[in-house]
Amino acid sequence: MRVLFYGTPAFALPTLEALLAAHHVVGVVTQPDRPAGRGQRITVPPVKERARAAGVPVLQPPRLRDPGWPERLTELGAEIAVVVAFGQILPKAVLDVPARGSINIHASLLPRYRGAAPIAWAIIRGERETGITTFQMDPGMDTGDMLLREATPIGPGETAEELAARLAPLGAAVILRTLADLDALTPTPQDHTQATLAPRLKKEDGWLRLHEPAKALVDRVRGCNPWPGAVLTAATNRLLIWRAVGVPHPTTAAPGTLVTTGPGATAVATGEGLLLPVEVQPENRKAMSWEDFLRGARLGPGDRLTEIAS
């Protein structure tokens, strides 16, 4: 099948690889090169690098809503488009370019977690299951009729980064099945009353609110790894919490207070239970163990960590 592929980050690479092996990819559409990192160096999207290596034409429209793009895409002669983690909403004129329409690979069990960050929000909200959904795209935000769904459990300590690494190849496998069975599949409308949203993460989404239960805080830590990171304040400096576990230890200490849970073990009081950081990163320093941080910062039972001020 002649496929037009839309994708940008590394998450999209397993799907691109699968399509290159099984179909004729006539073109790749990805986001423009942009500055990234502390040095703001111009960075090439991973999908662009792979497409160029495969000799596939690459297009990088700043905005697909701009005039002329449907005509340029039509010239590629695609039968169908496959979209995964592209980063722009496709207007109807673009969706309708391929004769068989456009199919999206979404990293949730739709209609739950529509939007740009379904993996992170599923973890933050404490879900135990997620998956991949392929669907026929329409102009809405992940609202089209579903084709295939495949579920997978979320591990109790799994971070957003780790879950994404599992879902990316699963998405590739599901789209290959979707394309192979396309003529036999019956599109299923979504139940819009069951929809939930997963908007793009902001830095503030990583701010830990210590009056919340320890379990909710652990889920936020997991969901915000690798970005934006879960944050507290220690002695006026920001402290990123990369990994943490909950400890069902009774305490009357105020949220944020460091509490001894056993010989050499110190956790953080919350609204319910204790938060035990495992891996942390002080401001302008490398990641380290919680124990090493406490020793270096000279913090112990009775001292307090605080929330980021709004």
N, C-alpha and C positions, 0 to 999 in steps of 0.2 A: 504494500500500500504506500502511496506517496504522502508522506507526513510532513507537516509544518510544525516545528517544535518551538514552544515558548518556555523559557526558564532562565534562571540567573545564578543562584547560589549552588554550593556543593551538594545540597539536598537533591537538586534536580539531575545530578550526574548519572546515578544508576539508571534512571529512566532514559536519558539520552543514549547511554551505552546500549541498553536493551533495544531501543528503536533502531540504532545504527546497525545492530546485528541482525534484526528481524525484518526491517522495512527499509524503504528508500526515503531518507530524510532529505527533503528538497531545500530546506532552509532552516536557520535557527534565528529566533528573535530573542534578544536579551537586553538588559538594561545598559545604558551608557556607562563607559568607564568613569569612575568617580574617585575623589580623594578619600583615603581611609587611614585610620591609625593616628598615632600622635604626630607623626611627621606629615600627615595629610598627603601622602604620596598617591599618585594616580594608580588605581587598582583595576585590573581587568577581571570581569566576572569569570568564575571557573567554567561556566558553560561556554563562554566565548573561546577560551583557550582550547577546550576539547573539540569544539566544532571546527576551529581552524586546523587543528591537527588532523582531523578527519577529512579536511578539504570541503567542508560544507559551507555555503554562503551564509554570512552573518549580517544581520540587520540590528541596529541599536537605536530605535526611535526614542527621543526624549518624551514624546507623548503620542500614543497611537490615535488619539482623538484629533490630531492635527490633519488638515486636508492632505490628500494624496496617498495616505498609507494603505487604504484598501486596494487601490489600483496597483501599487508596488507589490503588495502581497499576492494579488491575483496572478501576476506574471510568473510566480513560482509554480503554479499548476498543482497545488496540493489537493488531494482528495479529502483529507481530514487534518485537523489541528489537534495537538496534544499540549496541554498547558500544565505546568507544575512550578509553583513558587516563582512566578514571573515577576510580580511586583507592581503591575499596573492593572487597572480594570479595563477589560477589552470592550469597546463599544460594539453595538449590534452590527454595524457595517463591517467590522473586522471579524467578528464571530462568524458571520455568514459567508466569508470569502471561500472557504473550502466547500465543495459540493455536499459533503456529509457532516458539515458543522464542526464544532469545536468541543473537545472533551477535556475536562479538568480532573486532575488527581489531587484530592484534598486529604490532608492528614488528620481526619477525624471521622467519626461515624455520624454523618449528616442525618438530620438537620442540626445536631449539636455542634457548637464551636465553629460557626461560620466566621470567616475573617482571616486576618493576616498571621495570627499567632495561635493556631489551634493546639499545638503540642504544649506550649508553655501554659496556656490557660487550663487545659485538661488536668495538668499536674497541680497547678496552683489551687484549683477547685476540688482537689482530692479525689478525682476519678480513679477508678481501678481498672478501667478498660478504655481503649480507644481503637483506632484502626485507620483504614484507608477507604475512601469512597471515590468512585469514578462517576461523573455525571455529565449530562449534556448541558453545556453552558448557555445561559441566557444573560441579558444585561444586568441582572441583579447580582448581589454579593453572595455567591455560593448557593443560589436558590433553585438551580435547574433540576430537571428530573434525573433521578439516580439510575445508574446502570449496574454496578457491582459494589458490594461492601465486603470488607474482610476485617474482622476484629482481632485484637491482640491485647493481652493483659499488660497493665503498667506495673512494673516491678516496684516493690515498696520503697526502695531507695533510689530508683532510677531518676536521673536528671533529664532536663529537656534535651540536652546535647546527646545523651546516651539513647534516649527514646527516638530522637530524630535519626540517629545512625541505624536504628532497626527499621524504622518506617520507610526510609528512602528506598532500600531494595524491595521492600514489600510493595510499595507503590509501583515500582517497575514491573513486578510480576503481575500485579492486578491489571495494569493497563495492557499488557500483552494479552491476557485472557479476554479483556474487554474488546480489543480490536479483533481478536480471532473469532469471537462469538457475536460480533456486533449485529449481524443480520438476525440472529435468533433472540437477542435480548429485548425485553419489554421495558422501556423506561418507566420508572415508578415516581410519581410526584412526591415531593417532600411534604410532611405534615408541618406546616409553618407554625402551628401553635406550639410545637415542641422545640422550636429553634432557640439556640443560645448563641451569644456573640463572643468572638475572640479577637478583639481589636489589637492593632500593633502595640507592642509593649513600649512603655515610657520609662525613664529612669525612676520616676516616683513609684512605679509598680514594684520595685525592689525594696522599698522602704519597709522595714519590719516594724509592726505595731505590737509592742510587748504586752499589751493588755489582752491580746488574742491568745487562744490556747496554743500550747507548744506544737501540737500536731499541725495546725494551720500554718504556723511559722515554718515548720520543716518543709511542708508542701511548697510554700513560697520560695524558700531557699532552693529547692530542687527545680522549680519551674523557671526561676530566674538565672539558672546556670546553663549556658555561659553568659547570657546578657539579659538584663543590665547588672546582674549581681544583687544579692540581698545585702542590705546595709544597716549598720548600727553606728553609734558614736562611742568611742572609747577615749576618755581624757581629751576631748575636743577634736580628735582626729577620726576620720571615717574608717570603719572596719568592714571589709567585705566578708560575708560568710558564704563560703562555697559549698560546704557540706555540713550537715548537722543531723542529729537524731533527737527524738523526744524521750524524756525520762519521766515515767509516772511516779514521781517522788513528791510526797506532800510537803508543802511549805507555806508559811504565812508571810514570807518575805515579799516586799513590793516588787512588781515587775521591773526587771533590769538588774536586780541585785544578784551578785555572785554568791552561790550557795554550795557548800560542800556536800557531795553525795557519797563520799567514801574516801578511803586513803588516797590522797593525791588527785582526787577527781573533783572538779569544780564546774558547775553548770550555771545557767542563767534563769532566774525566776521569770515566769510569764503569767498570763491571766489564768492558766490552768496547766499544771505540770511544769517541767523544767526543759529548757532548750540546751542541749549539749553540743556546741560547735565541735566539728572534727577538723576541718580545714578552713583557715581564714587567711586574709591578706590585708595587713595594715596599709594605710595610705602611703603610696610611693615606695612600697617594698614588695618583695616576692611573697608568694603564698607559702604558708607554713602550718605546722600543726597548732592546734588550740593551746596545748600545753607549752609549746615554745613561745607562743605569743604572750601568754600570761607571765611566764618567767621574765621575758624581755621587758614587758610593760610594767612589771612589778605590781600586778593586780592579784587580788585574792579574795576570799570570802568577806562579804560586807561591802566591797567596792561595787560600783554600778556602771552598767552600760546604758546608754540612753538612745532614744529614737532620733532620727533625723528631723530637724524642725521643718514644718511645712512652709 
